[in-house]
């Protein structure tokens, strides 16, 4: 952990993002995830994986099949993750460039193929096991903050050097 960063205290049942590994770990979870946009639930599934990386809230990946056909449309641009590979972007309903995916994830991250990560701040509401998610600060990482995790979290102003 960066020595300049002071960990938030852990409450019972919490996990610290500072205990997450680098390179990231992908884990299947039985958590129930819902996503709402434009007054309707656009995803409702327990077929979820999350990616855990040091200093970041978990990113939840849902199968494409959790979304109605036609809801996810290609969006311009791409980015590169040193661990997962090249990401493409998607428009989700009325929300432009609100999701990303790895069409050909690198070795160790194959389970992300055919899955989509949503920026929770671009949606009306995202939940994990009934709890409304807070979006990770900043416009890059897309982590999902719940009461289950403790920070501080990368993404806010002044955290890029962590």
N, C-alpha and C positions, 0 to 999 in steps of 0.2 A: 504494500500500500504506500502511496505517496505520503511521505512524512509530514507534509504541510496540511494534510486533510485530517480533520478530526471526525472519527466515526460517530454516527448517531448512536445513542444507547439502544440496546436491544430489549424489547419487551418479550414476554413469554410467547412462544409460537412464531416469532419473527426470524427471518434470515437476513443477513447483511449482504448487500451487493459487493462489499469488499472481500467477502469470502468466495465469491464466484470466480471461476478460473479464467485464465488467459493462456492459450487460446480458449474461446468459448466452448461451453458444453451444450449439447442439444438433449432435451429430455422430454419424453412423453408424459403427459399429465392427464388425469381424469377430470380436471376442472371443467366446469360448465361455463362456456363463453357465449355471450350474446353481443350483437352489434346492432345499433339502431341508427337510421339515417332517414331524413325526410318523412318522419312520422311512422315509419314501419321498421320491424325487425328484419334486417337483411342477412343475418347469420345467427344460428343457434345450434351449437355443437359441443360435444365432449371429446371429439377427435382433434385434440390440440397438442402441439408441441411448443415448448418454449426454449428460447436461446438465452443462456446465462453467461454474462461476460463481466469481468471486474469493473466496478463503478457504474454499471448500467442497470436500470430496472429491466426485468425480463421483457423480451419481445415475444409475443404470441403469434404463432403461425397456424392458420386454419386451412383445411383442404379447400381447393377451388370449388369442389362439389358442395360446400356449405353455403355457397352463394347462388342465387338464381341465375340461370343462363342469361348472358348478355349484360349482367350488372357490372362485370369487370371488363374494362376496355383498355387497350394499350395507351400509354401516355408517353410523351417524349422524354428522352434522357435515359441515362444509365449511370451506375456508380460501381465502384470496385471495393470489395472487402478482401483484405489480405488472407482471410480464413475461408470465407464462403464463396468467393469468386465474383463474377459480374452479375449485378442486379438490374432487372428491368423494373419499370414503374407502371402503375395502373391508375386509371380514373375509376372511382367507385360511385356509381349512380351520378349524382350531381356534384360530387366532390372530386375535383381535378387532382391528379397525382397524389392520391391519398393512400396508396398501398405500393408494396414492392414484392418482388419474388426473385428467386434464383432459378433460371431455366435449366442450368447445368451446374449444380453446386459441386464444389471441389470434394475430394476424398475426405470422408469423415462427416460430411454434412449432406449426404445423399437423401436423407429423410426429409429435407426441405423441398425437394422436387415436388411439383404439383401442389405446393402450399403457398399461401399468401399472408404477408404481414400487413397490418393496417395501422396507420398513424391514428391513435385514439383521439387526438385533438382535432382531427378532421371529421370526426363522426359526431352525431348528436349525443350518443351514449354508448359506452362499452362496459360490460360487466364481466367479472370473474366470480363464479359461485355466488351471484347475486349482489356483489359489491361493485358499486360504480368506480371505474378506474379513473385515476388522474393521469394526464399525459405528462411525459417527461418534458422538461423545459427544453427550449431550443427547437430548431426545425429540421434536425438531421436524424436523430437516433430512433425515435418512435417507441420508447419503452413504456410499459404499462405499470403504473404505481398503484399498489394496493396496501392495505394495512399490514399485510404479511411480510413486507420488506422494509428494511431500514437503509438509509443512505449515509452520507449525502450522495446525490446522483450527479454524474457528469451530464452536461448539456446546458446548464445555466451560464450566464455571463461569468467569465473568469475561471471556468473549469476546463478549458480546452487543453491546458498544460498538464492535466492530471495523468 
